[in-house]
Every structure is written in C-alpha cells, then in structure tokens.
Amino acid sequence: MLKKLIFSLFIFSLVTYQLLFMNALRSGGIMFNIKIWRAFGIEQTAFSKFIYANIDTLFWFSPAICVGFYLFSLWKFNLNTILLTTLLTITMTGILLWSTYNPSMMIRIS
C-alpha cells in the first residue's frame, strides 16, 4: 500500500507540473518566451514552434495519457508497468520543458 501511495504521489506531482506549465504557456507564457528569445537575438527552434503551436492539443493529450498509464499501473501493479508509467511521465514532462530551451541561450564561461 505504501508503494502505491509513493508511486501515486510521484506521478500526480509530475502530471500536476505538466498542467501548471502548459497553463502558464497558454496564459501568455508563449509570447513571453518568444520576446525573451528575440531580445537576445535567438531564433525559436522548430521543436518549440511545434509544441507552442499545438499546446491546446497537448494540454489534454499529455496528462490524459500519463493518467491512463497510471491507472493501468495500479491495476497491474508490477515493476514493468511502474517503470513504463514513470518513464512515460518523465518523458512527457521533459518534452514540455525542452520546448523552452535553446542551446544558444547558454552563457559561455571561459
């Protein structure tokens, strides 16, 4: 029971983060990021253009997929389903975070 509780808290914290991050992007965060990139003379990557253009679809698709796999993992609670759900949820969250990143934004320290 404790394992399911810890697993549930971890997955739901990542899904909540996804929802909050996507809601921030939908509420003006996209334009804020683009303005920052333009201020530094950085062109938006094709990946972030794709994510930003489809944020309304992703807003429902990504968390729904993660919660669907979570429910399946609770039904078949074994190591394989837990790892699959955890990996999928971390990957979906990472994809959202990566959409705001551009390697040319890094400051070189030398």
N, CA and C atoms as a LAMMPS dump frame, in Angstrom:
ITEM: TIMESTEP
0
ITEM: NUMBER OF ATOMS
330
ITEM: BOX BOUNDS ff ff ff
-5.0000000000000000e+02 5.0000000000000000e+02
-5.0000000000000000e+02 5.0000000000000000e+02
-5.0000000000000000e+02 5.0000000000000000e+02
ITEM: ATOMS id mol type element x y z
1 1 1 N 0.814 -1.196 0
2 1 2 C 0 0 0
3 1 3 C 0.857 1.259 0
4 2 1 N 1.95 1.246 0.767
5 2 2 C 2.851 2.391 0.831
6 2 3 C 3.525 2.62 -0.523
7 3 1 N 3.847 1.53 -1.214
8 3 2 C 4.462 1.654 -2.543
9 3 3 C 3.504 2.337 -3.521
10 4 1 N 2.249 1.966 -3.478
11 4 2 C 1.254 2.584 -4.365
12 4 3 C 1.065 4.064 -4.031
13 5 1 N 1.11 4.387 -2.766
14 5 2 C 0.957 5.78 -2.354
15 5 3 C 2.133 6.628 -2.838
16 6 1 N 3.338 6.138 -2.661
17 6 2 C 4.528 6.869 -3.119
18 6 3 C 4.512 6.991 -4.63
19 7 1 N 4.178 5.925 -5.315
20 7 2 C 4.083 5.942 -6.776
21 7 3 C 3.026 6.953 -7.228
22 8 1 N 1.881 6.951 -6.571
23 8 2 C 0.802 7.868 -6.928
24 8 3 C 1.209 9.324 -6.714
25 9 1 N 1.842 9.615 -5.604
26 9 2 C 2.287 10.982 -5.336
27 9 3 C 3.305 11.453 -6.369
28 10 1 N 4.218 10.586 -6.756
29 10 2 C 5.234 10.95 -7.741
30 10 3 C 4.607 11.234 -9.106
31 11 1 N 3.758 10.341 -9.561
32 11 2 C 3.125 10.509 -10.876
33 11 3 C 2.221 11.736 -10.885
34 12 1 N 1.41 11.893 -9.858
35 12 2 C 0.496 13.031 -9.846
36 12 3 C 1.217 14.357 -9.667
37 13 1 N 2.367 14.351 -9.014
38 13 2 C 3.126 15.6 -8.932
39 13 3 C 3.662 15.995 -10.31
40 14 1 N 4.113 15.022 -11.095
41 14 2 C 4.58 15.326 -12.45
42 14 3 C 3.434 15.74 -13.372
43 15 1 N 2.29 15.088 -13.258
44 15 2 C 1.134 15.451 -14.086
45 15 3 C 0.639 16.855 -13.702
46 16 1 N 0.637 17.155 -12.416
47 16 2 C 0.253 18.499 -11.975
48 16 3 C 1.222 19.538 -12.512
49 17 1 N 2.511 19.216 -12.498
50 17 2 C 3.503 20.132 -13.051
51 17 3 C 3.257 20.347 -14.543
52 18 1 N 2.941 19.285 -15.264
53 18 2 C 2.634 19.421 -16.69
54 18 3 C 1.464 20.37 -16.901
55 19 1 N 0.402 20.18 -16.138
56 19 2 C -0.788 21.018 -16.287
57 19 3 C -0.492 22.479 -15.944
58 20 1 N 0.242 22.709 -14.868
59 20 2 C 0.579 24.082 -14.493
60 20 3 C 1.478 24.745 -15.534
61 21 1 N 2.45 24.004 -16.04
62 21 2 C 3.372 24.546 -17.03
63 21 3 C 2.631 24.872 -18.329
64 22 1 N 1.769 23.969 -18.763
65 22 2 C 1.023 24.222 -20.004
66 22 3 C 0.014 25.348 -19.814
67 23 1 N -0.573 25.452 -18.63
68 23 2 C -1.498 26.55 -18.373
69 23 3 C -0.748 27.887 -18.389
70 24 1 N 0.455 27.913 -17.851
71 24 2 C 1.27 29.133 -17.896
72 24 3 C 1.611 29.494 -19.336
73 25 1 N 1.93 28.504 -20.159
74 25 2 C 2.223 28.782 -21.564
75 25 3 C 0.981 29.296 -22.283
76 26 1 N -0.16 28.728 -21.998
77 26 2 C -1.402 29.159 -22.651
78 26 3 C -1.829 30.547 -22.185
79 27 1 N -1.416 30.953 -21
80 27 2 C -1.842 32.235 -20.435
81 27 3 C -0.843 33.363 -20.7
82 28 1 N -0.144 33.302 -21.806
83 28 2 C 0.783 34.371 -22.158
84 28 3 C 2.246 33.997 -22.046
85 29 1 N 2.533 32.836 -21.567
86 29 2 C 3.924 32.409 -21.429
87 29 3 C 4.627 32.202 -22.753
88 30 1 N 3.879 31.826 -23.774
89 30 2 C 4.477 31.617 -25.095
90 30 3 C 5.034 32.93 -25.622
91 31 1 N 4.227 33.978 -25.56
92 31 2 C 4.689 35.28 -26.053
93 31 3 C 5.829 35.813 -25.199
94 32 1 N 5.787 35.555 -23.899
95 32 2 C 6.869 35.983 -23.01
96 32 3 C 8.182 35.316 -23.402
97 33 1 N 8.139 34.003 -23.649
98 33 2 C 9.349 33.285 -24.063
99 33 3 C 9.869 33.784 -25.4
100 34 1 N 8.972 34.012 -26.34
101 34 2 C 9.385 34.485 -27.666
102 34 3 C 10.015 35.87 -27.559
103 35 1 N 9.459 36.742 -26.715
104 35 2 C 10.035 38.075 -26.52
105 35 3 C 11.435 37.994 -25.925
106 36 1 N 11.632 37.101 -24.984
107 36 2 C 12.965 36.935 -24.388
108 36 3 C 13.947 36.438 -25.441
109 37 1 N 13.536 35.469 -26.247
110 37 2 C 14.42 34.95 -27.283
111 37 3 C 14.779 36.038 -28.275
112 38 1 N 13.791 36.836 -28.677
113 38 2 C 14.056 37.925 -29.633
114 38 3 C 14.97 38.979 -29.027
115 39 1 N 14.833 39.258 -27.731
116 39 2 C 15.675 40.255 -27.065
117 39 3 C 17.141 39.843 -27.09
118 40 1 N 17.399 38.565 -27.06
119 40 2 C 18.769 38.069 -27.114
120 40 3 C 19.204 37.727 -28.536
121 41 1 N 18.325 37.963 -29.507
122 41 2 C 18.668 37.689 -30.902
123 41 3 C 18.719 36.211 -31.231
124 42 1 N 17.906 35.437 -30.546
125 42 2 C 17.9 33.989 -30.734
126 42 3 C 16.636 33.598 -31.482
127 43 1 N 16.793 32.781 -32.508
128 43 2 C 15.641 32.31 -33.273
129 43 3 C 15.007 31.119 -32.564
130 44 1 N 13.702 31.082 -32.585
131 44 2 C 12.968 29.995 -31.95
132 44 3 C 13.221 28.695 -32.701
133 45 1 N 13.412 27.614 -31.96
134 45 2 C 13.678 26.325 -32.582
135 45 3 C 12.403 25.758 -33.193
136 46 1 N 12.568 24.869 -34.153
137 46 2 C 11.418 24.236 -34.806
138 46 3 C 10.631 23.387 -33.813
139 47 1 N 11.339 22.769 -32.877
140 47 2 C 10.669 21.938 -31.88
141 47 3 C 9.758 22.783 -31.001
142 48 1 N 10.244 23.927 -30.525
143 48 2 C 9.405 24.757 -29.668
144 48 3 C 8.259 25.384 -30.464
145 49 1 N 8.481 25.689 -31.734
146 49 2 C 7.382 26.187 -32.567
147 49 3 C 6.277 25.14 -32.663
148 50 1 N 6.672 23.88 -32.83
149 50 2 C 5.697 22.79 -32.92
150 50 3 C 4.929 22.643 -31.605
151 51 1 N 5.643 22.647 -30.485
152 51 2 C 4.991 22.488 -29.178
153 51 3 C 4.073 23.668 -28.901
154 52 1 N 4.558 24.881 -29.162
155 52 2 C 3.741 26.065 -28.887
156 52 3 C 2.51 26.119 -29.789
157 53 1 N 2.645 25.695 -31.027
158 53 2 C 1.505 25.714 -31.945
159 53 3 C 0.437 24.686 -31.552
160 54 1 N 0.859 23.607 -30.911
161 54 2 C -0.062 22.525 -30.551
162 54 3 C -0.31 22.439 -29.053
163 55 1 N -0.083 23.52 -28.312
164 55 2 C -0.207 23.46 -26.857
165 55 3 C -1.64 23.166 -26.413
166 56 1 N -2.626 23.611 -27.193
167 56 2 C -4.014 23.332 -26.803
168 56 3 C -4.336 21.846 -26.895
169 57 1 N -3.805 21.179 -27.897
170 57 2 C -3.997 19.726 -28.012
171 57 3 C -3.208 19.004 -26.938
172 58 1 N -1.967 19.428 -26.721
173 58 2 C -1.125 18.781 -25.721
174 58 3 C -1.666 18.98 -24.31
175 59 1 N -2.385 20.085 -24.101
176 59 2 C -2.902 20.379 -22.77
177 59 3 C -3.776 19.244 -22.251
178 60 1 N -4.501 18.578 -23.129
179 60 2 C -5.341 17.46 -22.713
180 60 3 C -4.706 16.115 -22.998
181 61 1 N -3.939 16.017 -24.073
182 61 2 C -3.405 14.731 -24.507
183 61 3 C -2.342 14.195 -23.552
184 62 1 N -1.354 14.997 -23.229
185 62 2 C -0.229 14.535 -22.422
186 62 3 C -0.646 14.067 -21.029
187 63 1 N -1.351 14.87 -20.235
188 63 2 C -1.759 14.37 -18.912
189 63 3 C -2.731 13.197 -18.987
190 64 1 N -3.592 13.171 -20.005
191 64 2 C -4.543 12.06 -20.125
192 64 3 C -3.818 10.745 -20.382
193 65 1 N -2.81 10.794 -21.229
194 65 2 C -2.013 9.584 -21.493
195 65 3 C -1.305 9.128 -20.215
196 66 1 N -0.715 10.076 -19.493
197 66 2 C 0.001 9.728 -18.263
198 66 3 C -0.944 9.15 -17.207
199 67 1 N -2.11 9.742 -17.054
200 67 2 C -3.075 9.231 -16.075
201 67 3 C -3.623 7.875 -16.522
202 68 1 N -3.812 7.691 -17.816
203 68 2 C -4.256 6.391 -18.32
204 68 3 C -3.253 5.29 -18.008
205 69 1 N -1.977 5.574 -18.235
206 69 2 C -0.947 4.59 -17.901
207 69 3 C -0.845 4.393 -16.389
208 70 1 N -1.068 5.459 -15.633
209 70 2 C -1.052 5.355 -14.173
210 70 3 C -2.145 4.4 -13.687
211 71 1 N -3.351 4.56 -14.227
212 71 2 C -4.45 3.674 -13.821
213 71 3 C -4.173 2.23 -14.218
214 72 1 N -3.592 2.046 -15.39
215 72 2 C -3.213 0.691 -15.802
216 72 3 C -2.16 0.115 -14.855
217 73 1 N -1.227 0.969 -14.418
218 73 2 C -0.188 0.503 -13.493
219 73 3 C -0.76 0.123 -12.144
220 74 1 N -1.787 0.829 -11.695
221 74 2 C -2.412 0.439 -10.426
222 74 3 C -3.157 -0.878 -10.556
223 75 1 N -3.734 -1.108 -11.737
224 75 2 C -4.457 -2.353 -11.969
225 75 3 C -3.495 -3.529 -12.057
226 76 1 N -2.427 -3.384 -12.836
227 76 2 C -1.382 -4.42 -12.958
228 76 3 C -0.129 -3.901 -12.268
229 77 1 N -0.121 -3.906 -10.965
230 77 2 C 0.961 -3.304 -10.187
231 77 3 C 2.164 -4.242 -10.147
232 78 1 N 3.008 -4.119 -11.178
233 78 2 C 4.275 -4.843 -11.184
234 78 3 C 5.373 -3.9 -11.661
235 79 1 N 6.596 -4.348 -11.616
236 79 2 C 7.733 -3.481 -11.905
237 79 3 C 7.701 -2.938 -13.332
238 80 1 N 7.295 -3.757 -14.287
239 80 2 C 7.287 -3.32 -15.681
240 80 3 C 6.317 -2.17 -15.925
241 81 1 N 5.11 -2.277 -15.403
242 81 2 C 4.141 -1.206 -15.62
243 81 3 C 4.52 0.057 -14.853
244 82 1 N 5.104 -0.108 -13.682
245 82 2 C 5.553 1.056 -12.912
246 82 3 C 6.656 1.788 -13.658
247 83 1 N 7.624 1.048 -14.161
248 83 2 C 8.718 1.673 -14.915
249 83 3 C 8.224 2.325 -16.2
250 84 1 N 7.308 1.665 -16.891
251 84 2 C 6.759 2.23 -18.126
252 84 3 C 6.034 3.547 -17.846
253 85 1 N 5.192 3.553 -16.835
254 85 2 C 4.441 4.76 -16.497
255 85 3 C 5.37 5.875 -16.028
256 86 1 N 6.331 5.544 -15.193
257 86 2 C 7.278 6.547 -14.708
258 86 3 C 8.104 7.114 -15.847
259 87 1 N 8.598 6.263 -16.722
260 87 2 C 9.395 6.723 -17.853
261 87 3 C 8.572 7.591 -18.798
262 88 1 N 7.35 7.179 -19.077
263 88 2 C 6.481 7.953 -19.96
264 88 3 C 6.168 9.328 -19.362
265 89 1 N 5.852 9.381 -18.081
266 89 2 C 5.504 10.649 -17.442
267 89 3 C 6.699 11.582 -17.379
268 90 1 N 7.868 11.055 -17.058
269 90 2 C 9.082 11.876 -17.037
270 90 3 C 9.413 12.37 -18.438
271 91 1 N 9.227 11.532 -19.438
272 91 2 C 9.493 11.929 -20.826
273 91 3 C 8.546 13.031 -21.268
274 92 1 N 7.265 12.896 -20.979
275 92 2 C 6.298 13.931 -21.355
276 92 3 C 6.622 15.262 -20.673
277 93 1 N 6.993 15.211 -19.407
278 93 2 C 7.357 16.43 -18.694
279 93 3 C 8.636 17.025 -19.283
280 94 1 N 9.599 16.177 -19.598
281 94 2 C 10.845 16.652 -20.202
282 94 3 C 10.637 17.293 -21.559
283 95 1 N 9.722 16.751 -22.347
284 95 2 C 9.421 17.326 -23.667
285 95 3 C 8.883 18.745 -23.5
286 96 1 N 8.011 18.939 -22.544
287 96 2 C 7.478 20.283 -22.315
288 96 3 C 8.564 21.253 -21.864
289 97 1 N 9.424 20.803 -20.975
290 97 2 C 10.499 21.674 -20.516
291 97 3 C 11.496 21.97 -21.636
292 98 1 N 11.778 20.984 -22.458
293 98 2 C 12.752 21.156 -23.538
294 98 3 C 12.257 22.165 -24.577
295 99 1 N 10.954 22.358 -24.668
296 99 2 C 10.414 23.296 -25.659
297 99 3 C 10.783 24.738 -25.344
298 100 1 N 11.139 25.025 -24.106
299 100 2 C 11.524 26.391 -23.752
300 100 3 C 13.034 26.586 -23.761
301 101 1 N 13.771 25.573 -24.126
302 101 2 C 15.228 25.627 -24.081
303 101 3 C 15.798 25.825 -25.478
304 102 1 N 16.869 26.59 -25.545
305 102 2 C 17.609 26.764 -26.785
306 102 3 C 19.093 26.746 -26.43
307 103 1 N 19.882 25.885 -27.026
308 103 2 C 21.303 25.786 -26.664
309 103 3 C 22.076 27.096 -26.816
310 104 1 N 21.655 27.963 -27.723
311 104 2 C 22.396 29.223 -27.898
312 104 3 C 22.104 30.22 -26.783
313 105 1 N 21.209 29.887 -25.865
314 105 2 C 20.943 30.747 -24.723
315 105 3 C 21.952 30.537 -23.603
316 106 1 N 22.787 29.52 -23.728
317 106 2 C 23.764 29.234 -22.707
318 106 3 C 24.855 30.305 -22.702
319 107 1 N 25.279 30.694 -21.534
320 107 2 C 26.356 31.679 -21.387
321 107 3 C 27.672 30.911 -21.294
322 108 1 N 28.612 31.298 -22.11
323 108 2 C 29.907 30.624 -22.076
324 108 3 C 30.777 31.262 -20.993
325 109 1 N 31.287 30.447 -20.143
326 109 2 C 32.191 30.908 -19.078
327 109 3 C 33.561 30.358 -19.406
328 110 1 N 34.482 31.253 -19.708
329 110 2 C 35.838 30.777 -20.03
330 110 3 C 36.889 31.719 -19.511
